[in-house]
């Protein structure tokens, strides 16, 4: 079977490689006219992560304009179905402090080992800590021995008994469990357990894996199943715009609350509110190191005691080492978050803004604390930024500067340009960006109003905007699952596919975030990876992701190639398939290697899995 599948993929490679110039825009097919049906499809491909079977008809029944208005007001849309999909992920509801206690990192365990923190008494947490303390004492991370059968009796128990035995074993022989409960044995131990039990057992092996897995799976599940599609699109957009890097130490514990409490509630609100919230977020403060930034003349940098003795004159200690002024965040907030690289600022403005933002720090980051302003770290005196004199007034200096940046015309243009690049094209028309910028300034950065201006523009609905955008790997995977009506009970395999395609969630290290442009994602290797994924998805090769291609193709009733292809075109691409794609698939499916029929067996049913894979890998589906 593996050899046959390999031959099938090789046979499809020719078609996949032929897609590359089309996706790159070098040989772009003529865009269709924007009739009502295509108008609905266009809206679903831009405001949502693509349609599910029947969505076009549902949008038409409501009316495209009314549906867009509904999406602009997500608070009016019941999203309980998506909420139920992520309800089992307890970490999504926890604060950073709770996450650190429940899923301790190396530093936290070290403090427990040194007697600075107590071991929790709850049986499940006690077991996690005992195993982590054993692993800490081992100093190394031993590889599991798959030949070791000592855990077999335990693994053979029913899930509830197995869980209780593991908890008991952790108390009596944590060192042995730390070595053995890894890899294949861990996966066997987890089989059949409840979500809460799985969290505890995985935390014994790797506490931070629980955070990563649940956050990433929840993002995919919400994007796939949420009725509030525009809110999901905008949450993804703003997280990418105000990017943080989850693997950076304590950001593992802050990223979830950053998306939940900072980005999502403000995704369609006022830009200034969003800017201030991100600036005060421990995730951002930690990611770009502003929490460490000290003014050169600040009391802390000079070594002044917190409670000085007024009877004795203070004398700075020249040998004291200061963390110093950190310009990372000041630079990125102007270049990437507000003004843009051509926003008219200088290096001196960066330095002065960095001084303004000294003292914006985190209260006890090792315990998951929140934002605080520390006047002892703040650079005293007046500052001059972008031609504005900022008077010495502590934390209010930062708020004044954030207001000036949020209301700057350069910011209005830069944010409007990025929104138009996401929703219209990689190189959006300047008149559209200008109109959006005007709304941005007039409506004081109201994101909903700026989007409304764009969605009502003729440029958004123009023929050359239709399928003008190439999907990122995230958009591609989400749209493919939606198009196939897949039932996802475990999104971990989809998370793994995103890693393979070069877009791991929450793991873009540079502050630029992931590119939205086609040039980043179009290559022969990238598209072959997408074709491999498409065939695997259609063929139910991902455990926890169930697709019924036969139902989509109106099988198992006997059907011709044309009938099966037509049914799949309707469900996967809402019936809007170019003649080039349609004819190419007909030609390919005539190849016995792809159709998997013998030359003397013309009546063999069409290979609907291969047809679905070809459609999902076609230029029509790769574009939105």
Secondary structure per residue as TSV (DSSP state, phi and psi in degrees):
chain	resnum	aa	ss	phi	psi
A	1	X	-	360.0	-38.6
A	2	X	H	-64.5	-38.6
A	3	X	H	-65.6	-42.4
A	4	X	H	-63.1	-41.9
A	5	X	H	-64.6	-38.6
A	6	X	H	-62.9	-42.8
A	7	X	H	-63.3	-38.5
A	8	X	H	-62.7	-45.6
A	9	X	H	-63.3	-41.9
A	10	X	H	-62.6	-39.5
A	11	X	H	-66.2	-31.4
A	12	X	H	-81.9	-14.6
A	13	X	H	-59.4	-37.2
A	14	X	H	-58.8	-43.3
A	15	X	H	-67.3	-41.1
A	16	X	H	-61.9	-46.3
A	17	X	H	-65.1	-30.0
A	18	X	H	-68.0	-19.2
A	19	X	H	-71.9	-30.0
A	20	X	H	-52.7	-55.2
A	21	X	H	-63.0	-32.2
A	22	X	H	-65.2	-44.3
A	23	X	H	-67.9	-33.1
A	24	X	H	-72.9	-9.5
A	25	X	T	90.9	7.7
A	26	X	T	-80.3	-24.1
A	27	X	T	-139.0	54.3
A	28	X	-	-68.8	129.7
A	29	X	-	-67.4	156.2
A	30	X	-	-61.9	128.1
A	31	X	-	-70.3	143.6
A	32	X	-	-74.7	166.7
A	33	X	-	-74.1	151.7
A	34	X	-	-90.1	69.4
A	35	X	-	-74.3	179.2
A	36	X	H	-59.5	-42.4
A	37	X	H	-66.8	-44.1
A	38	X	H	-69.6	-29.3
A	39	X	H	-64.1	-42.9
A	40	X	H	-65.0	-41.9
A	41	X	H	-64.3	-40.7
A	42	X	H	-61.5	-43.7
A	43	X	H	-62.6	-41.5
A	44	X	H	-68.4	-31.2
A	45	X	H	-79.4	-16.8
A	46	X	H	-107.1	-48.0
A	47	X	H	-82.6	-17.9
A	48	X	S	-124.1	175.9
A	49	X	S	-90.7	45.3
A	50	X	-	88.9	159.5
A	51	X	-	-83.4	153.7
A	52	X	-	-94.2	161.9
A	53	X	T	-54.1	127.1
A	54	X	T	91.9	-10.5
A	55	X	H	-65.0	-37.6
A	56	X	H	-59.6	-45.1
A	57	X	H	-64.7	-37.5
A	58	X	H	-66.5	-40.0
A	59	X	H	-67.0	-41.2
A	60	X	H	-63.5	-35.2
A	61	X	H	-65.4	-36.4
A	62	X	H	-79.0	-35.8
A	63	X	-	106.6	129.1
A	64	X	H	-58.2	-47.2
A	65	X	H	-64.4	-39.8
A	66	X	H	-68.1	-38.1
A	67	X	H	-63.4	-41.7
A	68	X	H	-61.7	-42.8
A	69	X	H	-62.8	-39.0
A	70	X	H	-61.6	-43.7
A	71	X	H	-65.2	-29.8
A	72	X	T	-73.1	-11.9
A	73	X	-	-127.5	70.5
A	74	X	G	-61.8	-24.8
A	75	X	G	-63.0	-16.5
A	76	X	G	-90.7	-4.0
A	77	X	S	-105.1	127.3
A	78	X	-	-69.6	123.0
A	79	X	-	-121.9	29.6
A	80	X	H	-64.2	-30.7
A	81	X	H	-63.1	-44.2
A	82	X	H	-68.9	-38.2
A	83	X	H	-59.2	-38.8
A	84	X	H	-67.3	-28.4
A	85	X	H	-68.1	-26.8
A	86	X	H	-111.9	6.3
A	87	X	T	-61.4	-29.9
A	88	X	T	-73.3	-14.1
A	89	X	-	-86.0	91.7
A	90	X	G	-63.4	-29.8
A	91	X	G	-62.7	-24.8
A	92	X	G	-67.0	-20.3
A	93	X	G	-102.3	0.3
A	94	X	-	-92.5	151.4
A	95	X	-	-80.1	163.0
A	96	X	H	-56.1	-37.9
A	97	X	H	-64.4	-41.5
A	98	X	H	-65.5	-39.4
A	99	X	H	-63.4	-41.2
A	100	X	H	-63.9	-38.0
A	101	X	H	-72.9	-39.7
A	102	X	H	-77.8	-33.0
A	103	X	S	-132.0	72.3
A	104	X	-	-65.5	144.8
A	105	X	-	-91.3	-177.3
A	106	X	H	-59.8	-43.8
A	107	X	H	-64.1	-39.9
A	108	X	H	-63.5	-44.7
A	109	X	H	-65.2	-37.2
A	110	X	H	-60.1	-41.7
A	111	X	H	-66.5	-36.0
A	112	X	H	-65.1	-44.0
A	113	X	H	-62.0	-34.5
A	114	X	T	-85.0	2.7
A	115	X	T	81.4	11.2
A	116	X	S	-85.7	-16.1
A	117	X	S	-135.9	147.4
A	118	X	-	-82.6	157.8
A	119	X	-	-82.5	129.6
A	120	X	-	-57.3	148.0
A	121	X	-	-92.7	-17.7
A	122	X	S	-58.8	134.1
A	123	X	H	-54.2	-43.4
A	124	X	H	-67.9	-44.1
A	125	X	H	-68.0	-38.1
A	126	X	H	-58.7	-41.3
A	127	X	H	-64.8	-42.7
A	128	X	H	-60.4	-46.6
A	129	X	H	-66.4	-39.5
A	130	X	H	-61.8	-42.4
A	131	X	H	-69.5	-40.2
A	132	X	H	-67.2	-36.8
A	133	X	H	-65.1	-38.1
A	134	X	H	-64.4	-40.9
A	135	X	H	-67.1	-37.5
A	136	X	H	-61.6	-41.0
A	137	X	H	-70.0	-27.6
A	138	X	H	-68.2	-25.6
A	139	X	-	70.1	-23.1
A	140	X	S	-120.0	170.2
A	141	X	-	-111.9	87.3
A	142	X	-	-65.5	143.6
A	143	X	-	-77.3	139.7
A	144	X	-	-68.2	147.7
A	145	X	-	-102.4	104.0
A	146	X	T	-66.3	-17.3
A	147	X	T	-81.6	-13.8
A	148	X	-	-72.1	122.9
A	149	X	-	-106.8	9.5
A	150	X	T	-65.5	-24.5
A	151	X	T	-89.3	-3.5
A	152	X	H	-56.8	-44.2
A	153	X	H	-60.2	-39.1
A	154	X	H	-66.0	-44.5
A	155	X	H	-67.2	-21.2
A	156	X	T	-81.7	-9.2
A	157	X	S	-73.1	156.5
A	158	X	-	-59.7	155.1
A	159	X	H	-51.7	-48.1
A	160	X	H	-64.5	-44.2
A	161	X	H	-65.9	-40.1
A	162	X	H	-59.4	-43.7
A	163	X	H	-62.0	-47.4
A	164	X	H	-62.6	-36.8
A	165	X	H	-67.0	-38.7
A	166	X	H	-64.6	-42.8
A	167	X	H	-60.5	-43.9
A	168	X	H	-65.9	-42.4
A	169	X	H	-62.2	-36.0
A	170	X	H	-62.8	-32.5
A	171	X	H	-77.0	-36.4
A	172	X	H	-90.4	-31.9
A	173	X	-	-147.7	63.0
A	174	X	H	-62.6	-34.8
A	175	X	H	-61.8	-45.9
A	176	X	H	-62.5	-42.0
A	177	X	H	-66.4	-37.3
A	178	X	H	-60.3	-33.6
A	179	X	H	-83.3	-40.1
A	180	X	H	-91.3	-29.9
A	181	X	S	-85.1	70.0
A	182	X	S	-140.2	165.1
A	183	X	H	51.7	-125.5
A	184	X	H	-61.1	-40.2
A	185	X	H	-64.9	-38.2
A	186	X	H	-62.8	-45.6
A	187	X	H	-62.2	-37.8
A	188	X	H	-67.1	-37.9
A	189	X	H	-65.0	-33.6
A	190	X	H	-78.0	-18.0
A	191	X	T	-57.1	121.5
A	192	X	T	84.5	-3.4
A	193	X	-	-76.0	158.8
A	194	X	-	-73.0	161.8
A	195	X	H	-55.3	-40.6
A	196	X	H	-66.2	-40.2
A	197	X	H	-65.3	-41.2
A	198	X	H	-60.7	-42.7
A	199	X	H	-56.5	-45.8
A	200	X	H	-65.8	-46.1
A	201	X	H	-68.0	-41.5
A	202	X	H	-62.6	-38.9
A	203	X	H	-63.2	-29.4
A	204	X	H	-62.9	-39.0
A	205	X	H	-80.3	-42.8
A	206	X	H	-162.6	95.4
A	207	X	H	-56.2	-39.5
A	208	X	H	-71.8	-21.8
A	209	X	H	-61.8	-35.5
A	210	X	H	-60.9	-45.2
A	211	X	H	-61.5	-49.2
A	212	X	H	-61.3	-48.2
A	213	X	H	-63.7	-47.6
A	214	X	H	-70.0	-39.0
A	215	X	H	-64.8	-44.6
A	216	X	H	-68.7	-43.1
A	217	X	H	-63.9	-40.5
A	218	X	H	-63.7	-38.3
A	219	X	H	-61.7	-45.4
A	220	X	H	-64.8	-45.6
A	221	X	H	-63.7	-40.1
A	222	X	H	-66.2	-42.1
A	223	X	H	-63.5	-35.3
A	224	X	H	-75.5	-45.3
A	225	X	H	-107.6	-12.0
A	226	X	-	-65.3	138.8
A	227	X	S	-79.5	-19.2
A	228	X	-	-89.6	65.1
A	229	X	H	-64.0	-42.0
A	230	X	H	-65.2	-37.2
A	231	X	H	-61.7	-39.5
A	232	X	H	-66.9	-42.0
A	233	X	H	-60.8	-44.8
A	234	X	H	-72.6	-33.3
A	235	X	H	-62.8	-42.8
A	236	X	H	-64.6	-41.4
A	237	X	H	-61.4	-49.1
A	238	X	H	-72.5	-34.3
A	239	X	H	-61.8	-40.5
A	240	X	H	-67.6	-36.5
A	241	X	H	-68.7	-46.5
A	242	X	T	-101.1	60.1
A	243	X	-	-65.8	141.1
A	244	X	-	-129.2	163.6
A	245	X	-	-113.4	102.9
A	246	X	T	-53.8	-42.9
A	247	X	T	-67.9	-4.1
A	248	X	S	-80.2	88.3
A	249	X	T	47.8	-116.6
A	250	X	T	-68.3	-13.6
A	251	X	H	-63.1	-18.8
A	252	X	H	-59.7	-31.7
A	253	X	H	-93.0	-13.8
A	254	X	H	-103.7	-22.0
A	255	X	H	-63.9	-40.3
A	256	X	H	-61.2	-46.6
A	257	X	H	-70.1	-28.9
A	258	X	I	-60.9	-48.2
A	259	X	I	-70.7	-41.6
A	260	X	I	-72.0	-44.7
A	261	X	I	-102.3	-19.7
A	262	X	I	-107.0	-54.5
A	263	X	I	-78.2	-58.4
A	264	X	G	-57.6	-46.5
A	265	X	G	-65.9	-17.5
A	266	X	G	-115.2	11.1
A	267	X	T	-63.2	-25.7
A	268	X	T	-123.3	21.1
A	269	X	S	-99.4	-141.6
A	270	X	B	-90.4	134.3
A	271	X	H	-60.1	-39.6
A	272	X	H	-62.3	-40.7
A	273	X	H	-60.9	-41.8
A	274	X	H	-65.5	-42.6
A	275	X	H	-62.1	-45.6
A	276	X	H	-65.2	-42.0
A	277	X	H	-63.4	-40.4
A	278	X	H	-68.9	-36.4
A	279	X	H	-64.8	-32.5
A	280	X	H	-91.8	-4.7
A	281	X	-	-72.1	130.1
A	282	X	H	-57.2	-29.6
A	283	X	H	-61.4	-45.8
A	284	X	H	-72.6	-41.8
A	285	X	H	-60.3	-38.2
A	286	X	H	-75.8	-43.4
A	287	X	H	-59.1	-46.5
A	288	X	T	-103.1	15.1
A	289	X	T	67.3	15.2
A	290	X	G	-67.1	-23.4
A	291	X	G	-64.3	-17.4
A	292	X	G	-97.1	-10.9
A	293	X	-	-68.7	127.0
A	294	X	-	-123.0	136.6
A	295	X	-	-69.3	144.2
A	296	X	T	-62.0	-30.6
A	297	X	T	-104.6	13.8
A	298	X	S	-71.8	154.1
A	299	X	H	-54.4	-39.4
A	300	X	H	-68.7	-42.1
A	301	X	H	-64.3	-33.6
A	302	X	H	-81.3	-8.5
A	303	X	T	82.9	18.1
A	304	X	-	-67.3	136.8
A	305	X	-	-66.5	152.2
A	306	X	T	-64.3	-32.9
A	307	X	T	-126.5	82.4
A	308	X	-	-66.9	149.7
A	309	X	-	-87.0	110.1
A	310	X	T	-68.0	-14.6
A	311	X	T	-77.2	-16.9
A	312	X	S	-119.0	130.0
A	313	X	-	-66.1	140.3
A	314	X	-	-82.0	135.9
A	315	X	-	-125.6	118.8
A	316	X	-	-57.7	143.4
A	317	X	-	-90.8	109.2
A	318	X	T	-66.4	-18.8
A	319	X	T	-87.6	-9.0
A	320	X	-	-70.0	134.8
A	321	X	-	-93.6	126.0
A	322	X	-	-102.8	150.2
A	323	X	-	-62.8	-27.6
A	324	X	-	81.3	173.2
A	325	X	-	-77.7	128.5
A	326	X	-	-110.8	122.7
A	327	X	-	-99.1	2.8
A	328	X	H	-54.8	-55.1
A	329	X	H	-68.1	-41.5
A	330	X	H	-58.1	-39.7
A	331	X	H	-68.3	-46.9
A	332	X	H	-71.3	-32.0
A	333	X	I	-65.9	-31.1
A	334	X	I	-84.8	-43.2
A	335	X	I	-76.5	-40.3
A	336	X	I	-110.2	-28.1
A	337	X	I	-97.7	-28.9
A	338	X	S	-131.7	-79.9
A	339	X	S	-71.7	-31.7
A	340	X	-	90.4	164.8
A	341	X	T	-63.0	-27.1
A	342	X	T	-104.3	33.0
A	343	X	S	-83.6	7.3
A	344	X	S	83.4	18.4
A	345	X	-	-101.6	162.3
A	346	X	-	-118.6	172.1
A	347	X	H	-60.9	-35.2
A	348	X	H	-63.7	-37.1
A	349	X	H	-63.7	-39.5
A	350	X	H	-60.6	-47.1
A	351	X	H	-62.3	-44.2
A	352	X	H	-67.5	-37.9
A	353	X	H	-66.2	-37.8
A	354	X	H	-60.3	-38.1
A	355	X	H	-65.7	-41.4
A	356	X	H	-56.9	-39.1
A	357	X	T	-91.7	5.1
A	358	X	T	-65.8	143.6
A	359	X	T	94.1	-14.7
A	360	X	E	-80.8	101.7
A	361	X	E	-139.1	-167.0
A	362	X	E	-119.9	135.2
A	363	X	S	-82.5	108.2
A	364	X	-	53.2	66.9
A	365	X	G	-61.0	-27.5
A	366	X	G	-67.9	-12.2
A	367	X	G	-115.2	10.2
A	368	X	T	78.2	27.7
A	369	X	-	-70.2	170.2
A	370	X	-	-101.1	-166.4
A	371	X	E	-67.9	144.6
A	372	X	E	-149.9	153.3
A	373	X	E	-101.3	124.0
A	374	X	-	-108.0	103.7
A	375	X	T	-63.4	-20.5
A	376	X	T	-73.2	-18.6
A	377	X	T	-95.7	-11.8
A	378	X	S	-80.4	135.8
A	379	X	-	-72.4	119.9
A	380	X	-	-75.8	165.4
A	381	X	S	97.3	168.0
A	382	X	-	-77.5	154.9
A	383	X	E	-130.2	157.6
A	384	X	E	-123.3	112.2
A	385	X	E	-128.5	126.3
A	386	X	T	52.8	35.1
A	387	X	T	81.7	2.4
A	388	X	E	-103.8	134.4
A	389	X	E	-87.4	116.1
A	390	X	E	-100.5	111.6
A	391	X	-	-72.4	153.9
A	392	X	S	-69.3	104.7
A	393	X	-	-150.2	32.4
A	394	X	T	65.5	-131.7
A	395	X	H	-60.1	-31.8
A	396	X	H	-63.8	-22.5
A	397	X	H	-60.1	-45.6
A	398	X	H	-62.9	-42.7
A	399	X	H	-64.3	-37.9
A	400	X	H	-64.1	-43.4
A	401	X	H	-68.2	-38.6
A	402	X	H	-63.9	-36.0
A	403	X	H	-65.3	-44.4
A	404	X	H	-62.4	-40.5
A	405	X	H	-68.9	-41.3
A	406	X	H	-67.7	-25.5
A	407	X	T	-105.1	7.9
A	408	X	-	-75.6	138.0
A	409	X	H	-57.6	-33.5
A	410	X	H	-62.2	-39.5
A	411	X	H	-65.1	-44.5
A	412	X	H	-55.8	-43.2
A	413	X	H	-70.5	-44.1
A	414	X	H	-64.2	-45.3
A	415	X	H	-67.1	-41.0
A	416	X	H	-62.8	-39.7
A	417	X	H	-62.8	-46.1
A	418	X	H	-65.0	-39.2
A	419	X	H	-64.0	-42.6
A	420	X	H	-66.4	-34.4
A	421	X	H	-66.4	-34.0
A	422	X	H	-74.0	-40.1
A	423	X	H	-102.4	-18.0
A	424	X	T	-117.2	-67.2
A	425	X	-	-162.9	165.6
A	426	X	T	-62.7	-29.9
A	427	X	T	-127.7	77.8
A	428	X	-	-68.4	152.5
A	429	X	-	-61.6	136.2
A	430	X	H	-61.3	-37.7
A	431	X	H	-57.5	-36.3
A	432	X	H	-66.5	-46.6
A	433	X	H	-61.4	-39.2
A	434	X	H	-64.3	-41.2
A	435	X	H	-65.1	-41.5
A	436	X	H	-65.9	-39.7
A	437	X	H	-62.7	-40.1
A	438	X	H	-61.7	-44.2
A	439	X	H	-63.8	-41.2
A	440	X	H	-55.1	-47.8
A	441	X	H	-72.4	-41.3
A	442	X	H	-67.0	-39.3
A	443	X	T	-97.8	17.2
A	444	X	T	55.6	46.6
A	445	X	T	73.2	24.5
A	446	X	B	-72.3	108.4
A	447	X	H	-63.1	-39.7
A	448	X	H	-60.8	-39.6
A	449	X	H	-69.8	-38.5
A	450	X	H	-64.2	-43.0
A	451	X	H	-63.6	-40.2
A	452	X	H	-60.7	-42.6
A	453	X	H	-58.1	-43.0
A	454	X	H	-67.6	-46.0
A	455	X	H	-67.6	-21.2
A	456	X	T	-95.3	-1.1
A	457	X	S	-80.6	153.0
A	458	X	H	-70.3	-26.2
A	459	X	H	-65.9	-37.3
A	460	X	H	-63.3	-36.7
A	461	X	H	-97.3	4.5
A	462	X	S	-64.5	153.0
A	463	X	G	-59.6	-37.4
A	464	X	G	-78.5	-1.2
A	465	X	G	-91.1	-20.7
A	466	X	T	-66.3	123.7
A	467	X	T	50.1	39.3
A	468	X	-	-88.6	-10.8
A	469	X	S	-107.1	136.8
A	470	X	B	-89.7	134.0
A	471	X	-	-69.0	139.4
A	472	X	-	-71.2	165.6
A	473	X	H	-55.0	-39.0
A	474	X	H	-63.5	-47.6
A	475	X	H	-63.2	-38.4
A	476	X	H	-64.9	-48.8
A	477	X	H	-65.6	-44.7
A	478	X	H	-62.5	-45.2
A	479	X	H	-66.0	-34.5
A	480	X	H	-69.2	-39.0
A	481	X	H	-67.5	-40.1
A	482	X	H	-65.3	-42.6
A	483	X	H	-65.6	-32.9
A	484	X	T	-91.0	0.5
A	485	X	T	55.2	36.5
A	486	X	-	-65.3	144.9
A	487	X	E	-98.9	112.4
A	488	X	E	-103.6	110.6
A	489	X	S	-102.4	-14.0
A	490	X	-	-147.0	107.9
A	491	X	-	-86.6	-0.3
A	492	X	H	-56.7	-41.8
A	493	X	H	-61.9	-32.8
A	494	X	H	-70.6	-37.0
A	495	X	H	-60.2	-41.9
A	496	X	H	-63.1	-36.8
A	497	X	H	-66.3	-36.9
A	498	X	H	-63.6	-38.9
A	499	X	H	-60.6	-43.3
A	500	X	H	-63.9	-31.8
A	501	X	T	-88.1	5.1
A	502	X	T	84.4	21.4
A	503	X	-	-136.3	59.5
A	504	X	-	-61.8	136.4
A	505	X	T	-69.0	137.9
A	506	X	T	61.4	20.0
A	507	X	-	-130.2	30.6
A	508	X	-	-87.6	109.3
A	509	X	-	-69.1	-45.0
A	510	X	S	-68.4	148.6
A	511	X	T	-69.9	-5.4
A	512	X	T	-66.2	-23.2
A	513	X	-	74.8	179.1
A	514	X	-	-77.9	144.1
A	515	X	-	-69.5	144.2
A	516	X	-	-97.8	-0.3
A	517	X	S	-93.0	151.2
A	518	X	H	-62.1	-36.0
A	519	X	H	-58.0	-27.1
A	520	X	H	-74.4	-32.8
A	521	X	H	-109.5	-4.4
A	522	X	-	-101.9	113.5
A	523	X	S	-160.7	163.4
A	524	X	H	-63.2	-41.6
A	525	X	H	-67.5	-39.4
A	526	X	H	-65.1	-41.1
A	527	X	H	-75.7	-29.6
A	528	X	H	-66.2	-37.3
A	529	X	H	-63.2	-38.2
A	530	X	H	-68.3	-37.2
A	531	X	H	-67.1	-42.1
A	532	X	H	-57.8	-45.7
A	533	X	H	-62.3	-43.7
A	534	X	H	-60.1	-44.4
A	535	X	H	-65.6	-39.0
A	536	X	H	-67.6	-41.0
A	537	X	H	-62.0	-49.5
A	538	X	H	-63.3	-30.9
A	539	X	T	-93.2	11.7
A	540	X	T	56.2	46.7
A	541	X	-	-91.3	-5.2
A	542	X	S	-104.0	115.1
A	543	X	T	-63.5	127.4
A	544	X	T	94.9	0.2
A	545	X	E	-128.7	106.6
A	546	X	E	-108.1	122.6
A	547	X	-	-121.4	135.5
A	548	X	-	-109.6	82.0
A	549	X	H	-65.8	-35.0
A	550	X	H	-59.7	-40.5
A	551	X	H	-66.8	-39.9
A	552	X	H	-63.2	-34.0
A	553	X	T	-90.8	11.6
A	554	X	T	59.8	31.9
A	555	X	-	-97.8	168.8
A	556	X	S	-88.4	6.6
A	557	X	S	-57.4	140.0
A	558	X	-	-52.9	132.6
A	559	X	-	-143.8	152.0
A	560	X	-	-82.1	168.5
A	561	X	H	-57.9	-44.9
A	562	X	H	-61.7	-40.9
A	563	X	H	-67.4	-45.4
A	564	X	H	-64.4	-43.0
A	565	X	H	-63.3	-43.0
A	566	X	H	-62.1	-41.8
A	567	X	H	-65.2	-42.2
A	568	X	H	-70.1	-35.2
A	569	X	H	-62.3	-38.2
A	570	X	H	-66.4	-44.6
A	571	X	H	-78.2	-41.3
A	572	X	H	-85.5	-29.5
A	573	X	H	-128.7	19.9
A	574	X	T	53.5	28.9
A	575	X	T	78.8	-2.6
A	576	X	-	-99.0	84.4
A	577	X	-	-121.2	134.4
A	578	X	-	-68.4	154.0
A	579	X	H	-63.7	-32.0
A	580	X	H	-62.7	-45.0
A	581	X	H	-66.5	-45.6
A	582	X	H	-58.5	-49.7
A	583	X	H	-68.0	-35.1
A	584	X	H	-64.1	-39.8
A	585	X	H	-69.5	-40.6
A	586	X	H	-57.3	-44.5
A	587	X	H	-64.9	-44.6
A	588	X	H	-66.3	-39.6
A	589	X	H	-72.7	-9.2
A	590	X	T	-80.8	-12.1
A	591	X	S	-77.5	122.6
A	592	X	H	-57.4	-30.2
A	593	X	H	-63.1	-38.7
A	594	X	H	-83.7	-44.6
A	595	X	H	-71.2	-19.3
A	596	X	T	59.6	37.0
A	597	X	-	-118.7	157.4
A	598	X	-	-81.7	155.4
A	599	X	T	-62.2	-26.9
A	600	X	T	-98.1	18.1
A	601	X	-	-127.0	63.5
A	602	X	T	-66.8	-15.9
A	603	X	T	-89.7	0.2
A	604	X	S	-59.3	135.0
A	605	X	-	-58.6	148.7
A	606	X	-	-59.9	146.7
A	607	X	-	-80.0	89.4
A	608	X	H	-68.1	-26.7
A	609	X	H	-65.8	-44.1
A	610	X	H	-65.6	-39.2
A	611	X	H	-62.6	-46.5
A	612	X	H	-61.2	-40.9
A	613	X	H	-62.5	-40.7
A	614	X	H	-64.4	-41.3
A	615	X	H	-66.7	-42.3
A	616	X	H	-68.0	-26.3
A	617	X	T	-92.9	1.8
A	618	X	S	-76.5	160.3
A	619	X	H	-58.6	-33.5
A	620	X	H	-62.1	-42.3
A	621	X	H	-81.4	-31.5
A	622	X	H	-67.3	-22.8
A	623	X	B	-95.3	155.3
A	624	X	-	-134.4	360.0
